[in-house]
Amino acid sequence: MTKENSNTPIIMWFRQDLRIHDNPALNHAASSGKPIVAVFIHDEISPNIRPMGAAQKWWLHHSLESHANELETRGCKLILKSGAATDAIAQLKTETGADAICWNRRYGDGEQSVDADIKQMFKDEGLEAKSFAGHLMHEPSLVRTGSDMPYRVYTPFWKKFCEMGPPRAPYPAPEQLKPHQDQVSSDTLEDWKFLPTKPDWSKTIAEQWTPGESAATERAKAYMAADLRAYDTARDLPGPDRTSKLSPHLRFGEISPYTLWHQCHDQRHTADAKAREVWAKELVWREFSYHLLQEWPHLRSENFNPKFDNFPWDRNEAALEAWQRGQTGYPIVDAGMRQLWKTGWMHNRVRMIVGSFLVKHLLLDWREGESWFWDTLVDGDPAANPAQWQWVAGTGADAAPYFRIFNPILQAEKFDKDGSYIKRYVPELSDLPTQYLAAPWDAPATELKKAGIVLGETYPKPIVDHKEARERALAALQASKEPKE
């Protein structure tokens, strides 16, 4: 950096990295000695940029609020811009006289195109544009098969990931940020109207979550110190729920995967090697999803496995609405869908159960489920959400085969043995003896009456019969294999 331009600003463009600690691009901006113009751009109009769902926008509002406060304590203001990112950055460059820009990389097709255009714009003017690896522990270009191809199966991906050695240690937060002092035009968070009003469905979500880097750091430390040791044995149980709930914090980059990897493997806490490995594999599954997105950018809209392009999905708006509202008549499914609506999140085991139910019991297109989750999950992730839905549907990479059809009754009996999860989210069944919670239609009339349950009135009857639905799904799979005339 030459002495003449050390007072010319550098633009630090925040995206999926709303944190101060372990932020490579921010460290670069700070070490440049330049005044920092910190900016976040709300872009829903550039080509192939997917607008966020409503629950994500709720989270983003509060995450940006927290991040702005963190920057403010270091004397740096967060500028908010909206519109096409290329135009917003060009305007900001002119407005501030910045001669450099930096960011941490993204992996969506539209996002990478925008980033490439902006990098080219700066280089055409002889200005600096640098990007960094901050969202993934290993870049997709580095984790390849022996024939230099992307991995399509997770287990070999995991083995390759481990062979590459542990990810780098997290970077410390920069000791000092040199703020840009000139006035710069900025939107306000209120301008973006991310928070729901009529109705305000976010009240119960707000009771569950605290967005922001500080909350992410506290949650991670508490989890690693206590519940990580039970992860391998208790992760499938939605009732006690010993999972970390760090997914939305990762989604918005309030904590980095590097930080979590090293915390997981910190020898000072009591988790054994098995628990650490199982949890670390989930962290790397997120990584695998982003590698898939990099190579197959239409992951959310096209079958990864084109053999399913002829699959005879049903169209049934009533069934879809019953699933969305948690009114299918299958308690474990309904509990999951109601947890999603109430908290903006769902336990991972139950995500698999409700996903299988949608695509196999109801024969509805997995894209319907992916879209609903995208709108209602606070951790709606552009890579993990479609990758997981395609996995459940049998259409994706390393997917569970379509003919593997979860029995929602057996799943409830196995993973919610005491019925605590169902009772929490389907309270109209809470007085029913535990042995009937998985399938209340099998309860004697006397027990139903005693519990105040009238099937079809106080709680719905099953919208499909499990055995018939299974046979229909297998017949549809067979039909999709037959050549079209």
RODO-2510 file (C-alpha; in nm, 4 decimals, decimal comma):
residues 485
     n   res          X          Y          Z
     1     m     0,0000     0,0000     0,0000
     2     t     0,1608     0,3268    -0,1063
     3     k     0,1782     0,6226     0,1241
     4     e    -0,0105     0,8460    -0,1201
     5     n    -0,3283     0,6400    -0,1138
     6     s    -0,3283     0,5259     0,2498
     7     n    -0,6038     0,7774     0,3288
     8     t    -0,8217     0,6727     0,0354
     9     p    -1,1071     0,4516     0,1617
    10     i    -1,1470     0,0785     0,1174
    11     i    -1,4974    -0,0679     0,0884
    12     m    -1,5603    -0,3625     0,3201
    13     w    -1,8638    -0,5360     0,1727
    14     f    -2,0410    -0,7530     0,4305
    15     r    -2,2698    -1,0310     0,3040
    16     q    -2,2999    -1,3733     0,4748
    17     d    -2,0353    -1,2745     0,7292
    18     l    -2,1964    -1,0458     0,9856
    19     r    -1,9154    -1,0764     1,2402
    20     i    -1,5987    -0,9071     1,3596
    21     h    -1,4063    -1,2175     1,4690
    22     d    -1,2475    -1,4518     1,2139
    23     n    -1,3444    -1,2331     0,9205
    24     p    -1,0609    -1,2502     0,6621
    25     a    -1,1917    -0,9652     0,4475
    26     l    -1,2359    -0,7363     0,7480
    27     n    -0,8853    -0,8233     0,8674
    28     h    -0,7531    -0,7261     0,5259
    29     a    -0,9416    -0,3966     0,5317
    30     a    -0,8109    -0,3206     0,8812
    31     s    -0,4492    -0,4102     0,7970
    32     s    -0,4566    -0,1866     0,4887
    33     g    -0,4482     0,1185     0,7140
    34     k    -0,7192     0,2756     0,5008
    35     p    -1,0414     0,4305     0,6257
    36     i    -1,3075     0,1599     0,6062
    37     v    -1,6433     0,2079     0,4376
    38     a    -1,8460    -0,0813     0,5783
    39     v    -2,1521    -0,1657     0,3702
    40     f    -2,4307    -0,4220     0,3455
    41     i    -2,6382    -0,4322     0,0258
    42     h    -2,9906    -0,5702     0,0086
    43     d    -3,0058    -0,6979    -0,3482
    44     e    -3,3133    -0,8800    -0,4752
    45     i    -3,3008    -0,7613    -0,8359
    46     s    -2,9693    -0,8793    -0,9812
    47     p    -3,0141    -1,1815    -1,2119
    48     n    -3,0410    -1,5207    -1,0393
    49     i    -3,0358    -1,3718    -0,6904
    50     r    -3,2919    -1,5514    -0,4753
    51     p    -3,4946    -1,3193    -0,2486
    52     m    -3,4808    -1,4204     0,1165
    53     g    -3,7765    -1,5810     0,2863
    54     a    -3,9794    -1,3932     0,5460
    55     a    -3,8231    -1,5639     0,8493
    56     q    -3,4729    -1,4993     0,7169
    57     k    -3,5555    -1,1326     0,6741
    58     w    -3,6700    -1,1158     1,0352
    59     w    -3,3366    -1,2634     1,1415
    60     l    -3,1376    -1,0403     0,9069
    61     h    -3,3012    -0,7244     1,0451
    62     h    -3,1883    -0,8059     1,3974
    63     s    -2,8518    -0,9426     1,2877
    64     l    -2,7722    -0,6224     1,0986
    65     e    -2,8858    -0,4214     1,3985
    66     s    -2,6454    -0,6146     1,6207
    67     h    -2,3620    -0,5979     1,3672
    68     a    -2,4019    -0,2235     1,3244
    69     n    -2,3716    -0,1829     1,7004
    70     e    -2,0568    -0,3975     1,7075
    71     l    -1,8999    -0,1833     1,4362
    72     e    -2,0154     0,1362     1,6061
    73     t    -1,8220     0,0461     1,9219
    74     r    -1,5143     0,0446     1,7006
    75     g    -1,6016     0,3821     1,5506
    76     c    -1,7168     0,2387     1,2182
    77     k    -2,0650     0,2975     1,0751
    78     l    -2,2460     0,0291     0,8752
    79     i    -2,3838     0,1760     0,5524
    80     l    -2,7004     0,0162     0,4131
    81     k    -2,7721     0,0184     0,0406
    82     s    -3,0450    -0,1510    -0,1630
    83     g    -3,0821    -0,2380    -0,5291
    84     a    -2,8531    -0,4128    -0,7758
    85     a    -2,5209    -0,4637    -0,5990
    86     t    -2,3159    -0,3604    -0,9033
    87     d    -2,4926    -0,0226    -0,9158
    88     a    -2,4784     0,0250    -0,5390
    89     i    -2,1041    -0,0416    -0,5238
    90     a    -2,0364     0,1851    -0,8236
    91     q    -2,2320     0,4634    -0,6529
    92     l    -2,0516     0,4057    -0,3236
    93     k    -1,7132     0,4100    -0,4972
    94     t    -1,7935     0,7451    -0,6552
    95     e    -1,9438     0,8862    -0,3362
    96     t    -1,6452     0,7961    -0,1165
    97     g    -1,3563     0,7975    -0,3636
    98     a    -1,2665     0,4441    -0,2562
    99     d    -0,9868     0,2799    -0,4546
   100     a    -1,0228    -0,0718    -0,3120
   101     i    -1,2884    -0,3230    -0,2129
   102     c    -1,2827    -0,6561    -0,0320
   103     w    -1,5332    -0,9260     0,0612
   104     n    -1,5658    -1,2911     0,1612
   105     r    -1,6741    -1,5209    -0,1200
   106     r    -2,0240    -1,6481    -0,1967
   107     y    -2,1126    -1,9572    -0,3982
   108     g    -2,4497    -1,9049    -0,5646
   109     d    -2,4422    -1,8675    -0,9428
   110     g    -2,6021    -1,5218    -0,9483
   111     e    -2,3939    -1,4030    -0,6542
   112     q    -2,0683    -1,5120    -0,8165
   113     s    -2,1643    -1,3358    -1,1394
   114     v    -2,2272    -1,0127    -0,9491
   115     d    -1,8969    -1,0465    -0,7648
   116     a    -1,7078    -1,1115    -1,0883
   117     d    -1,8621    -0,8006    -1,2498
   118     i    -1,7657    -0,5816    -0,9553
   119     k    -1,4134    -0,7213    -0,9416
   120     q    -1,3771    -0,6493    -1,3128
   121     m    -1,5154    -0,2969    -1,2701
   122     f    -1,2472    -0,2163    -1,0135
   123     k    -0,9665    -0,3786    -1,2105
   124     d    -1,0661    -0,1903    -1,5267
   125     e    -0,9994     0,1300    -1,3348
   126     g    -0,6714     0,0051    -1,1930
   127     l    -0,8232    -0,0357    -0,8478
   128     e    -0,7914    -0,3195    -0,5971
   129     a    -1,0605    -0,5846    -0,5561
   130     k    -0,9861    -0,8827    -0,3316
   131     s    -1,1992    -1,1738    -0,2158
   132     f    -1,1333    -1,4165     0,0685
   133     a    -1,2393    -1,7589     0,1927
   134     g    -1,4451    -1,6971     0,5027
   135     h    -1,7688    -1,8913     0,4564
   136     l    -1,6256    -2,2393     0,3876
   137     m    -1,3309    -2,4172     0,5445
   138     h    -1,2072    -2,5508     0,2086
   139     e    -1,2833    -2,3882    -0,1253
   140     p    -1,4729    -2,6032    -0,3806
   141     s    -1,1791    -2,5787    -0,6210
   142     l    -0,9585    -2,7599    -0,3690
   143     v    -1,1694    -3,0569    -0,2591
   144     r    -1,1719    -3,2718    -0,5722
   145     t    -1,1606    -3,6377    -0,6676
   146     g    -0,8495    -3,8028    -0,8102
   147     s    -0,9799    -3,7193    -1,1587
   148     d    -1,0276    -3,3534    -1,0591
   149     m    -1,4060    -3,3796    -1,0435
   150     p    -1,6422    -3,2557    -0,7719
   151     y    -1,7596    -3,5108    -0,5186
   152     r    -2,1149    -3,6397    -0,5565
   153     v    -2,1089    -3,8658    -0,2487
   154     y    -2,0581    -3,7410     0,1047
   155     t    -1,8426    -4,0119     0,2651
   156     p    -1,5528    -3,9784     0,0156
   157     f    -1,5897    -3,5997     0,0480
   158     w    -1,5538    -3,6274     0,4262
   159     k    -1,2463    -3,8505     0,3915
   160     k    -1,0844    -3,6073     0,1470
   161     f    -1,1699    -3,3175     0,3764
   162     c    -0,9949    -3,4916     0,6671
   163     e    -0,6935    -3,5841     0,4523
   164     m    -0,6386    -3,2148     0,3806
   165     g    -0,5627    -3,1568     0,7473
   166     p    -0,7448    -2,9397     1,0003
   167     p    -0,8802    -2,6053     0,8785
   168     r    -0,6770    -2,2966     0,9662
   169     a    -0,7134    -2,1453     1,3113
   170     p    -0,9652    -1,8601     1,3446
   171     y    -0,8299    -1,5080     1,2982
   172     p    -0,8562    -1,2730     1,5937
   173     a    -1,0767    -0,9667     1,5623
   174     p    -0,8848    -0,6668     1,4274
   175     e    -0,7525    -0,4529     1,7098
   176     q    -0,8458    -0,1315     1,5362
   177     l    -1,0742    -0,0159     1,2547
   178     k    -0,9998     0,3173     1,0913
   179     p    -1,3426     0,4633     1,0137
   180     h    -1,4316     0,6670     0,7085
   181     q    -1,5284     1,0059     0,8467
   182     d    -1,7164     1,1643     0,5544
   183     q    -2,0951     1,1519     0,5430
   184     v    -2,2254     0,8707     0,3217
   185     s    -2,5892     0,8230     0,2215
   186     s    -2,7506     0,5154     0,3743
   187     d    -3,0860     0,3418     0,3943
   188     t    -3,2278     0,2524     0,7337
   189     l    -3,3369    -0,0935     0,8407
   190     e    -3,6900     0,0394     0,8750
   191     d    -3,6801     0,1354     0,5048
   192     w    -3,6479    -0,2318     0,4142
   193     k    -3,9575    -0,3427     0,6081
   194     f    -3,8151    -0,6815     0,7024
   195     l    -4,0265    -0,7141     1,0161
   196     p    -4,3837    -0,8457     0,9893
   197     t    -4,6643    -0,6195     1,1104
   198     k    -5,0145    -0,7338     1,0150
   199     p    -5,0074    -0,9973     1,1437
   200     d    -4,6873    -1,0008     1,3459
   201     w    -4,6128    -1,3739     1,3357
   202     s    -4,2613    -1,3216     1,4719
   203     k    -4,3455    -1,2884     1,8423
   204     t    -4,3029    -1,6566     1,9228
   205     i    -3,9891    -1,6711     1,7063
   206     a    -3,8414    -1,3775     1,8982
   207     e    -3,8896    -1,5731     2,2208
   208     q    -3,6598    -1,8469     2,0881
   209     w    -3,3749    -1,6585     1,9256
   210     t    -3,1265    -1,3754     1,9716
   211     p    -2,9571    -1,2945     1,6399
   212     g    -2,6081    -1,1468     1,6304
   213     e    -2,2423    -1,2316     1,6797
   214     s    -2,2442    -1,2037     2,0587
   215     a    -2,5387    -1,4426     2,0897
   216     a    -2,3753    -1,6841     1,8443
   217     t    -2,0533    -1,6831     2,0463
   218     e    -2,2372    -1,7437     2,3738
   219     r    -2,4506    -2,0228     2,2278
   220     a    -2,1467    -2,1989     2,0792
   221     k    -1,9475    -2,1842     2,4028
   222     a    -2,2397    -2,3086     2,6113
   223     y    -2,3111    -2,5941     2,3721
   224     m    -1,9523    -2,7093     2,3466
   225     a    -1,9196    -2,7057     2,7253
   226     a    -2,2358    -2,9051     2,7961
   227     d    -2,4420    -3,0733     2,5227
   228     l    -2,1777    -3,1668     2,2644
   229     r    -2,0852    -3,4733     2,4688
   230     a    -2,4364    -3,6151     2,4166
   231     y    -2,4620    -3,5329     2,0472
   232     d    -2,3882    -3,8763     1,9038
   233     t    -2,6439    -4,0475     2,1276
   234     a    -2,9141    -3,7806     2,1596
   235     r    -2,9106    -3,5893     1,8306
   236     d    -3,2115    -3,7795     1,6893
   237     l    -3,4378    -3,7063     1,9863
   238     p    -3,6499    -3,3940     1,9278
   239     g    -3,8031    -3,3957     2,2765
   240     p    -3,4958    -3,3173     2,4873
   241     d    -3,3283    -3,1574     2,1804
   242     r    -2,9557    -3,1629     2,2525
   243     t    -2,8625    -3,0049     1,9174
   244     s    -2,6619    -2,6821     1,8978
   245     k    -2,9150    -2,4602     1,7146
   246     l    -2,6203    -2,2767     1,5614
   247     s    -2,7523    -2,3135     1,2051
   248     p    -2,9069    -1,9641     1,1705
   249     h    -2,5935    -1,8063     1,3167
   250     l    -2,3877    -1,9932     1,0561
   251     r    -2,6347    -1,9015     0,7829
   252     f    -2,5688    -1,5309     0,8384
   253     g    -2,2028    -1,5715     0,9227
   254     e    -2,2347    -1,4480     1,2803
   255     i    -1,9842    -1,7181     1,3688
   256     s    -1,7432    -1,8897     1,1309
   257     p    -1,7149    -2,2638     1,0564
   258     y    -1,3447    -2,2389     1,1415
   259     t    -1,4300    -2,1197     1,4909
   260     l    -1,6809    -2,3992     1,5422
   261     w    -1,4475    -2,6667     1,4066
   262     h    -1,1730    -2,5728     1,6492
   263     q    -1,4117    -2,5316     1,9417
   264     c    -1,5487    -2,8793     1,8685
   265     h    -1,1988    -3,0264     1,8786
   266     d    -1,0829    -2,8287     2,1817
   267     q    -0,9436    -3,0838     2,4263
   268     r    -1,0482    -2,8792     2,7278
   269     h    -1,4128    -2,9856     2,7158
   270     t    -1,5484    -3,3269     2,7993
   271     a    -1,6944    -3,4557     2,4725
   272     d    -1,5421    -3,7836     2,3559
   273     a    -1,3972    -3,8453     2,0115
   274     k    -1,7179    -4,0049     1,8786
   275     a    -1,9382    -3,7092     1,9733
   276     r    -1,6884    -3,4638     1,8235
   277     e    -1,6692    -3,6557     1,4969
   278     v    -2,0454    -3,6906     1,4549
   279     w    -2,0965    -3,3187     1,5166
   280     a    -1,8050    -3,2229     1,2907
   281     k    -1,9544    -3,4363     1,0118
   282     e    -2,2705    -3,2252     1,0273
   283     l    -2,0594    -2,9115     0,9941
   284     v    -1,8869    -3,0618     0,6915
   285     w    -2,2234    -3,1715     0,5437
   286     r    -2,2994    -2,7990     0,5215
   287     e    -1,9684    -2,7620     0,3398
   288     f    -2,0607    -3,0449     0,1015
   289     s    -2,3895    -2,8699     0,0227
   290     y    -2,2067    -2,5540    -0,0816
   291     h    -1,9694    -2,7527    -0,3004
   292     l    -2,2746    -2,9008    -0,4725
   293     l    -2,4240    -2,5541    -0,5191
   294     q    -2,0996    -2,4308    -0,6730
   295     e    -2,1009    -2,7101    -0,9324
   296     w    -2,4771    -2,7406    -0,9842
   297     p    -2,6164    -2,3861    -0,9436
   298     h    -2,9770    -2,4908    -1,0182
   299     l    -2,9900    -2,7168    -0,7135
   300     r    -3,3101    -2,5565    -0,5817
   301     s    -3,5032    -2,5818    -0,9068
   302     e    -3,3798    -2,8902    -1,0931
   303     n    -3,3431    -3,2538    -0,9966
   304     f    -2,9783    -3,3306    -0,9308
   305     n    -3,0576    -3,6766    -1,0657
   306     p    -3,2305    -3,6197    -1,4023
   307     k    -3,3839    -3,9681    -1,3840
   308     f    -3,6550    -3,8043    -1,1726
   309     d    -3,7483    -3,5486    -1,4380
   310     n    -4,0386    -3,7716    -1,5457
   311     f    -4,1619    -3,8444    -1,1953
   312     p    -4,5430    -3,8071    -1,1746
   313     w    -4,5716    -3,5598    -0,8869
   314     d    -4,9247    -3,4931    -0,7700
   315     r    -5,0913    -3,1524    -0,7492
   316     n    -5,3070    -3,1290    -0,4405
   317     e    -5,3410    -2,7853    -0,2829
   318     a    -5,5538    -2,9146     0,0054
   319     a    -5,2922    -3,1747     0,1005
   320     l    -5,0117    -2,9186     0,0718
   321     e    -5,1969    -2,6752     0,2963
   322     a    -5,2686    -2,9466     0,5533
   323     w    -4,8967    -3,0294     0,5611
   324     q    -4,7960    -2,6637     0,5906
   325     r    -5,0386    -2,6016     0,8778
   326     g    -4,9553    -2,9196     1,0680
   327     q    -5,2977    -3,0736     1,0133
   328     t    -5,2109    -3,4054     0,8469
   329     g    -5,3421    -3,6283     1,1263
   330     y    -4,9963    -3,7754     1,1848
   331     p    -4,8805    -3,6245     1,5165
   332     i    -4,5030    -3,6351     1,4591
   333     v    -4,5463    -3,4633     1,1220
   334     d    -4,7847    -3,2046     1,2623
   335     a    -4,5568    -3,1363     1,5598
   336     g    -4,2689    -3,0651     1,3252
   337     m    -4,4648    -2,8325     1,1001
   338     r    -4,6052    -2,6439     1,3976
   339     q    -4,2602    -2,6140     1,5538
   340     l    -4,1435    -2,4623     1,2267
   341     w    -4,4230    -2,2047     1,2215
   342     k    -4,3902    -2,1201     1,5892
   343     t    -4,0113    -2,1023     1,6191
   344     g    -3,8750    -2,0616     1,2653
   345     w    -3,6761    -2,3837     1,3087
   346     m    -3,7246    -2,7600     1,3138
   347     h    -3,5256    -3,0472     1,4630
   348     n    -3,3246    -3,2233     1,1911
   349     r    -3,4683    -3,5717     1,2478
   350     v    -3,8171    -3,4270     1,2152
   351     r    -3,7152    -3,2382     0,8996
   352     m    -3,6451    -3,5767     0,7422
   353     i    -3,9781    -3,7158     0,8630
   354     v    -4,1907    -3,4261     0,7339
   355     g    -3,9925    -3,4145     0,4099
   356     s    -4,0426    -3,7827     0,3431
   357     f    -4,4119    -3,7462     0,4243
   358     l    -4,4560    -3,4641     0,1713
   359     v    -4,2824    -3,6278    -0,1231
   360     k    -4,3759    -3,9910    -0,0572
   361     h    -4,6997    -4,0040     0,1401
   362     l    -4,8518    -3,7043    -0,0390
   363     l    -4,6569    -3,7461    -0,3631
   364     l    -4,5978    -3,3702    -0,3777
   365     d    -4,2949    -3,2199    -0,5517
   366     w    -3,9958    -3,1674    -0,3209
   367     r    -3,9700    -2,8106    -0,4575
   368     e    -4,2967    -2,7284    -0,2764
   369     g    -4,1364    -2,8288     0,0513
   370     e    -3,8086    -2,6538    -0,0239
   371     s    -3,9961    -2,3326    -0,1017
   372     w    -4,2005    -2,3505     0,2204
   373     f    -3,8920    -2,4140     0,4306
   374     w    -3,7105    -2,1307     0,2536
   375     d    -3,9852    -1,8899     0,3574
   376     t    -4,0337    -2,0111     0,7149
   377     l    -3,6888    -2,1197     0,8396
   378     v    -3,4639    -1,8669     1,0104
   379     d    -3,1742    -2,0869     0,8964
   380     g    -3,3001    -2,1146     0,5371
   381     d    -2,9668    -2,1759     0,3677
   382     p    -2,9184    -2,1389    -0,0106
   383     a    -2,7120    -2,4583    -0,0269
   384     a    -2,8221    -2,6781     0,2636
   385     n    -3,1970    -2,6278     0,2144
   386     p    -3,2203    -2,7596    -0,1450
   387     a    -2,9493    -3,0207    -0,0848
   388     q    -3,1366    -3,1641     0,2124
   389     w    -3,4693    -3,1624     0,0326
   390     q    -3,3218    -3,3426    -0,2660
   391     w    -3,1590    -3,5910    -0,0291
   392     v    -3,4934    -3,6702     0,1342
   393     a    -3,6721    -3,6887    -0,2010
   394     g    -3,4180    -3,9303    -0,3448
   395     t    -3,3397    -3,6921    -0,6304
   396     g    -3,0166    -3,5458    -0,4950
   397     a    -2,6489    -3,6193    -0,4419
   398     d    -2,5797    -3,9227    -0,2215
   399     a    -2,9548    -3,9269    -0,1567
   400     a    -3,1623    -4,1668     0,0441
   401     p    -3,3279    -4,3880    -0,2218
   402     y    -3,6834    -4,2891    -0,3059
   403     f    -3,8119    -4,6312    -0,2044
   404     r    -3,6922    -4,5622     0,1522
   405     i    -4,0193    -4,4330     0,2934
   406     f    -4,0248    -4,3227     0,6556
   407     n    -4,3142    -4,4638     0,8541
   408     p    -4,4243    -4,1609     1,0611
   409     i    -4,5810    -4,3859     1,3235
   410     l    -4,2648    -4,5880     1,3831
   411     q    -4,0517    -4,2739     1,3688
   412     a    -4,2589    -4,1187     1,6471
   413     e    -4,2440    -4,4343     1,8564
   414     k    -3,8671    -4,4620     1,8147
   415     f    -3,7557    -4,1011     1,8521
   416     d    -4,0296    -3,9503     2,0710
   417     k    -4,0881    -4,2410     2,3063
   418     d    -4,2226    -4,0329     2,5927
   419     g    -4,4309    -3,8173     2,3575
   420     s    -4,2803    -3,4956     2,4959
   421     y    -4,2213    -3,3461     2,1516
   422     i    -4,5699    -3,4238     2,0233
   423     k    -4,7316    -3,2952     2,3427
   424     r    -4,5339    -2,9708     2,3204
   425     y    -4,6459    -2,8820     1,9697
   426     v    -4,9755    -3,0709     1,9370
   427     p    -5,1272    -2,9818     2,2751
   428     e    -5,4746    -3,1074     2,1824
   429     l    -5,3292    -3,4590     2,2211
   430     s    -5,1473    -3,3919     2,5492
   431     d    -5,3954    -3,5845     2,7666
   432     l    -5,3796    -3,8976     2,5520
   433     p    -5,1750    -4,1867     2,7018
   434     t    -4,8262    -4,1983     2,5549
   435     q    -4,8729    -4,5349     2,3843
   436     y    -5,1378    -4,3830     2,1547
   437     l    -4,9649    -4,0543     2,0670
   438     a    -4,7988    -4,1816     1,7496
   439     a    -5,1318    -4,3067     1,6086
   440     p    -5,4273    -4,1605     1,8003
   441     w    -5,6779    -4,3300     1,5681
   442     d    -5,5737    -4,6597     1,7258
   443     a    -5,6682    -4,5420     2,0750
   444     p    -5,9840    -4,6929     2,2276
   445     a    -6,2883    -4,4682     2,2157
   446     t    -6,2853    -4,4486     2,5957
   447     e    -5,9293    -4,3112     2,5968
   448     l    -6,0100    -4,0571     2,3258
   449     k    -6,3141    -3,9398     2,5163
   450     k    -6,1206    -3,9178     2,8420
   451     a    -5,8559    -3,7040     2,6661
   452     g    -6,1235    -3,4778     2,5139
   453     i    -6,0334    -3,5792     2,1576
   454     v    -6,2834    -3,6110     1,8733
   455     l    -6,0959    -3,7224     1,5638
   456     g    -6,1977    -3,5150     1,2668
   457     e    -6,2986    -3,2271     1,4950
   458     t    -6,0480    -3,1490     1,7707
   459     y    -5,7688    -3,3233     1,5794
   460     p    -5,7781    -3,4310     1,2130
   461     k    -5,8025    -3,7854     1,0934
   462     p    -5,5037    -3,8955     0,8797
   463     i    -5,5264    -3,7358     0,5359
   464     v    -5,3725    -4,0513     0,3838
   465     d    -5,3399    -4,4132     0,4931
   466     h    -4,9734    -4,5031     0,5458
   467     k    -4,9867    -4,8406     0,3725
   468     e    -5,1833    -4,7090     0,0735
   469     a    -4,9578    -4,4042     0,0455
   470     r    -4,6475    -4,6221     0,0477
   471     e    -4,7830    -4,8437    -0,2273
   472     r    -4,8813    -4,5383    -0,4340
   473     a    -4,5323    -4,3894    -0,3966
   474     l    -4,3625    -4,7109    -0,5084
   475     a    -4,6000    -4,7373    -0,8056
   476     a    -4,5161    -4,3780    -0,9025
   477     l    -4,1452    -4,4601    -0,8841
   478     q    -4,1952    -4,7584    -1,1127
   479     a    -4,4033    -4,5529    -1,3554
   480     s    -4,1293    -4,2884    -1,3784
   481     k    -3,8856    -4,5576    -1,4972
   482     e    -4,1052    -4,6695    -1,7848
   483     p    -4,0256    -4,5084    -2,1216
   484     k    -4,2716    -4,2520    -2,2549
   485     e    -4,4508    -4,3545    -2,5725
***
